[in-house]
Amino acid sequence: MKRPIFFFGVLGLLCGCATTANYKKAVHSWVGAAAEALVGSWGYPARTFTAPNGNTVYEYASSESYTTSRFTTYQYNPQTGTGYATTYGGDTLNFHCKTYFEVNGAKKVVKASFKGNSCKANAP
């Protein structure tokens, strides 16, 4: 009985899951790194802006949209000669993530944060 539990436990560890907690670890691992290394890994930011404390903030953004399949069911009542159709799906799902790295005058990442509904990463 313990074998299946062990097997599925190991399988779960090997597969990993994309989670917000893993993304947080990955993003915060850049604190203390050189801005040049960050850009070398993440690419050029979508935009930069100046924080109130004078540091530069690098913003990385991603977004995706999916439309669900649309289908219709038909119901007909031969006794009354009436029927109706019901349509399901066709919804658009939007996913987005913005990640911010604050870089000080010495070109070091001093702060990292993110927001959005698709900020997820697999375990390192």
DOSE-790090 format. One record per residue (C-alpha): z, x, y; residue in three letters; residue number from 1. Coordinates in pm, 1 decimal, padded with zeros to 6 digits. Example, Ala and Ser with C-alpha at 12.3 -4.5 7.8 and 13.67 -1.06 7.14 Angstrom:
! residues 2
NODE         z         x         y  residu  num
NODE   00780.0   01230.0  -00450.0     ALA    1
NODE   00714.0   01367.0  -00106.0     SER    2
END
This chain:
! residues 124
NODE         z         x         y  residu  num
NODE   00000.0   00000.0   00000.0     MET    1
NODE   00067.9   00286.3   00240.9     LYS    2
NODE  -00277.4   00439.2   00188.5     ARG    3
NODE  -00474.4   00172.2   00382.1     PRO    4
NODE  -00225.8   00186.8   00670.4     ILE    5
NODE  -00252.5   00565.7   00681.3     PHE    6
NODE  -00634.2   00550.5   00662.4     PHE    7
NODE  -00667.2   00303.6   00949.0     PHE    8
NODE  -00410.7   00495.6   01153.9     GLY    9
NODE  -00609.6   00819.2   01116.1     VAL   10
NODE  -00935.0   00634.4   01183.0     LEU   11
NODE  -00789.4   00492.9   01504.7     GLY   12
NODE  -00686.0   00840.2   01619.3     LEU   13
NODE  -01028.2   00986.0   01543.6     LEU   14
NODE  -01224.1   00710.6   01716.5     CYS   15
NODE  -01008.4   00691.5   02026.8     GLY   16
NODE  -01041.4   00419.1   02282.7     CYS   17
NODE  -01160.4   00423.6   02639.2     ALA   18
NODE  -00855.9   00332.8   02846.7     THR   19
NODE  -00742.6   00338.4   03206.7     THR   20
NODE  -00453.3   00565.8   03105.2     ALA   21
NODE  -00700.4   00823.1   02970.6     ASN   22
NODE  -00903.1   00798.0   03291.7     TYR   23
NODE  -00587.9   00853.9   03497.0     LYS   24
NODE  -00509.7   01169.8   03296.1     LYS   25
NODE  -00864.7   01298.3   03339.4     ALA   26
NODE  -00872.8   01231.1   03713.2     VAL   27
NODE  -00527.6   01375.2   03782.6     HIS   28
NODE  -00612.4   01688.4   03583.9     SER   29
NODE  -00826.2   01792.6   03883.6     TRP   30
NODE  -00528.1   01820.0   04119.1     VAL   31
NODE  -00496.2   02190.3   04205.2     GLY   32
NODE  -00857.8   02268.5   04114.9     ALA   33
NODE  -01112.6   02414.7   04353.2     ALA   34
NODE  -01341.5   02162.1   04524.5     ALA   35
NODE  -01638.0   02374.1   04413.7     GLU   36
NODE  -01538.8   02327.3   04047.9     ALA   37
NODE  -01499.9   01953.5   04102.8     LEU   38
NODE  -01849.1   01923.3   04250.1     VAL   39
NODE  -01984.3   02144.0   03972.2     GLY   40
NODE  -01846.7   01902.4   03713.0     SER   41
NODE  -01875.6   01561.4   03883.2     TRP   42
NODE  -02179.4   01634.3   04100.6     GLY   43
NODE  -02203.5   01561.1   04470.2     TYR   44
NODE  -01985.9   01269.8   04584.7     PRO   45
NODE  -02135.7   00935.9   04686.7     ALA   46
NODE  -01972.0   00989.3   05025.2     ARG   47
NODE  -01701.1   01186.3   05202.3     THR   48
NODE  -01464.5   01085.0   05480.1     PHE   49
NODE  -01170.3   01226.0   05667.1     THR   50
NODE  -00820.3   01114.9   05564.7     ALA   51
NODE  -00560.8   01042.1   05836.3     PRO   52
NODE  -00396.8   01379.2   05763.4     ASN   53
NODE  -00723.6   01564.1   05832.5     GLY   54
NODE  -00813.0   01637.9   05469.7     ASN   55
NODE  -01155.0   01551.8   05332.0     THR   56
NODE  -01181.9   01276.9   05070.2     VAL   57
NODE  -01462.9   01291.2   04813.0     TYR   58
NODE  -01556.9   00946.2   04683.4     GLU   59
NODE  -01736.4   00898.2   04352.4     TYR   60
NODE  -01860.6   00550.1   04268.2     ALA   61
NODE  -02014.7   00381.7   03968.4     SER   62
NODE  -02112.7   00021.9   03905.4     SER   63
NODE  -02293.0  -00179.4   03643.1     GLU   64
NODE  -02387.4  -00543.9   03603.2     SER   65
NODE  -02463.5  -00731.4   03284.6     TYR   66
NODE  -02593.5  -01081.0   03235.9     THR   67
NODE  -02476.2  -01264.8   02925.5     THR   68
NODE  -02723.0  -01440.7   02700.1     SER   69
NODE  -02801.7  -01797.9   02786.0     ARG   70
NODE  -02836.6  -02067.5   02521.5     PHE   71
NODE  -02854.0  -02443.6   02508.5     THR   72
NODE  -02723.9  -02687.2   02247.6     THR   73
NODE  -02871.6  -03033.3   02208.8     TYR   74
NODE  -02691.8  -03345.7   02089.0     GLN   75
NODE  -02876.9  -03665.7   02000.2     TYR   76
NODE  -02732.4  -03998.1   01889.1     ASN   77
NODE  -03000.3  -04193.0   01696.7     PRO   78
NODE  -02791.9  -04513.3   01703.1     GLN   79
NODE  -02793.2  -04531.4   02083.2     THR   80
NODE  -03111.8  -04335.9   02142.5     GLY   81
NODE  -02933.5  -04110.7   02390.6     THR   82
NODE  -02878.1  -03740.7   02398.0     GLY   83
NODE  -02766.3  -03455.9   02615.5     TYR   84
NODE  -02800.5  -03083.6   02644.4     ALA   85
NODE  -02531.6  -02828.9   02725.2     THR   86
NODE  -02615.5  -02479.0   02845.3     THR   87
NODE  -02380.7  -02183.1   02801.8     TYR   88
NODE  -02393.0  -01824.8   02921.8     GLY   89
NODE  -02611.5  -01669.2   03184.8     GLY   90
NODE  -02304.7  -01529.0   03359.3     ASP   91
NODE  -02323.1  -01199.9   03545.3     THR   92
NODE  -02041.8  -00952.9   03478.3     LEU   93
NODE  -01983.2  -00680.4   03737.4     ASN   94
NODE  -01805.9  -00353.9   03656.6     PHE   95
NODE  -01714.8  -00090.9   03915.3     HIS   96
NODE  -01503.1   00217.9   03962.9     CYS   97
NODE  -01434.4   00428.3   04271.8     LYS   98
NODE  -01260.6   00763.0   04232.6     THR   99
NODE  -01116.3   00957.9   04525.0     TYR  100
NODE  -01028.2   01327.2   04542.5     PHE  101
NODE  -00849.2   01453.7   04853.3     GLU  102
NODE  -00939.3   01814.5   04937.1     VAL  103
NODE  -00734.8   02025.8   05178.5     ASN  104
NODE  -00851.6   02297.9   05420.0     GLY  105
NODE  -00819.3   02562.6   05146.4     ALA  106
NODE  -01079.0   02363.2   04945.5     LYS  107
NODE  -00828.3   02262.9   04675.8     LYS  108
NODE  -00785.9   01912.5   04532.3     VAL  109
NODE  -00441.9   01791.8   04642.7     VAL  110
NODE  -00456.6   01425.0   04544.2     LYS  111
NODE  -00658.0   01200.9   04313.6     ALA  112
NODE  -00675.8   00822.7   04279.8     SER  113
NODE  -00908.8   00549.2   04163.7     PHE  114
NODE  -00962.5   00173.4   04171.2     LYS  115
NODE  -01185.0  -00071.2   03991.8     GLY  116
NODE  -01218.9  -00268.1   03670.6     ASN  117
NODE  -01414.0  -00008.5   03471.0     SER  118
NODE  -01222.2   00315.2   03534.1     CYS  119
NODE  -01183.5   00413.0   03169.8     LYS  120
NODE  -01220.9   00728.4   02963.2     ALA  121
NODE  -01181.4   00835.6   02602.3     ASN  122
NODE  -00892.7   01056.6   02500.9     ALA  123
NODE  -00962.8   01424.2   02574.0     PRO  124
END
